[in-house]
Amino acid sequence: MANTDPIPVGVLFSTSGATATIERSQAFATFFAINEINAAGGICGRELLPVHYNPQGISQQYQALAERMIREDKVNVIFGCYMSSTRKAVIPVVEKWRKLLFYPTPYEGFEFSPHVIYTGAAPNQNSAQLADYMTRHFGARVYLIGCDYIYPYESNRIMSDFILEVPGGKKLAERYLPLDATEKDFLPIARDIKAKSPDFVFSTVVGKATRMLYQAYADIGMDAMKTPIASLTTCEAEAAEMGSRIAAGHFTSAPYFQSIQTAENQACLRKFREQYGDEIEPNMCWEAAYFQTHLFAEAMRAAGDDTYDVLLPHILGREHQALQGRVAINPANHHTLLHPRIGRVNHHGQFDIVAESAGVSPDPYLVTHTNETWRQSMMPEPQIG
Ligand code: ACM
C-alpha cells in the first residue's frame, strides 16, 4: 500500500517578541503555501503537516525547539528564523542531526552551512544596490543606526565599504540600540542625526524598534523627502505599524514588494487576504517564506523523500517561478538568485518601485561583486516625484 502518512515539517517563527510582526507573516506565508500544496493533493498523496512552536524571539528557544521538532516530531525540514542570531543558534542543531533549514530572510552574508537554504537577499542583492542608488541620488555622507546584534554590525561593515568606495563617501556615525529600545532611547539618536546632517541614514534597526526610530525621526522634524532613511528590512508591515504619514519618503532595498504589478502577484495577494484577512501585511520575508515552501514541495515530489541526502540534490539548482520573478537555488553556495528592487514608501504605505534589475546570482562572500556589475544589470529608472 502507498504511504499516506502526513509529512511533518517544522515551522519555527516567533508569534511574540521583538520581531513577531514579520515572523507571523513568515509563519502564515508558510501555512498558506502548505494549504495550497495539500489542496493540490499533497506530495505523492501525502499531506504536509506543519509543526509550529513559538520561540518568542529568543535564540536559545529557537535552538531548543529545533531540537524538539527533530527528535520528538520527527521533522526533516524546518522553515524558520528571522534574526541572524536565531539562525546561528539553529545551524548547529540541523548540522548535528543532518536536517535542513530553509531561511527566508535578508541577512549579512559571509556564511555557508550545507544544511541551510538561504532564500532571502545576500548583500550583493540588496546592500550594493541600495548604496549605489542612495549615493547617486542623495550623496555619500551617511549615518548608520542599528540594533545591537550580528546582522546590523555586519551589514554596517559592508555598507561602510560601499560608501567609502564613493568619492566623498563618509561615515558620520555608527550607533547601536538594544532590540527592546524605547521611543525615549531613539530621541537622542534622532537629534544627533539632525545635528550631523547626513545625506541619508542607513538603518539596520529591526522589529518593534523600527517604528520608534522612524517616529522619533519625524518628531524632531527630519524630512524624509530630503534626508530619507534607507533600509534592507523595513517593509510594508512596519510601514503599516508606523503609519504612512511617518513612513512616506523612506527607502528599502528588497526583491519583493506588494506593489509588483504582475497578475500572479496581485492574484496571490487577493487569495491570501481572502483566507487570512488584512491583519498580516505581505512583505519580502513573507514572499520568501511562501516560495521556499513551494520550492521544497517541488523538490520533494521529484525526490520522493525529504531526508537530507535524498532531498538536497533536488533542491540545488532548482528553479521556481516566485512572485518576484524566476528564482533559482545556487548549488555552490545554497543561496538564491533573486531580483533586486528599490522601493520608496508612498502616501498609501506601499512601495513605489524606483529601481529594479534582472535576476542577480547570490555572492554571499562578495567575491565577484563590483558596483559596475550591479549598474549594468539595472533597468532604466522611472522618474520619481
Ligand atoms: C536579520 O537579522 N537577518 C534581519
Boltz pocket constraint, residues with backbone or C-beta under 6 A from the ligand:
constraints:
  - pocket:
      binder: B
      contacts: [[A, 82], [A, 83], [A, 84], [A, 85], [A, 105], [A, 106], [A, 107], [A, 108], [A, 151], [A, 206], [A, 233]]
      max_distance: 6.0
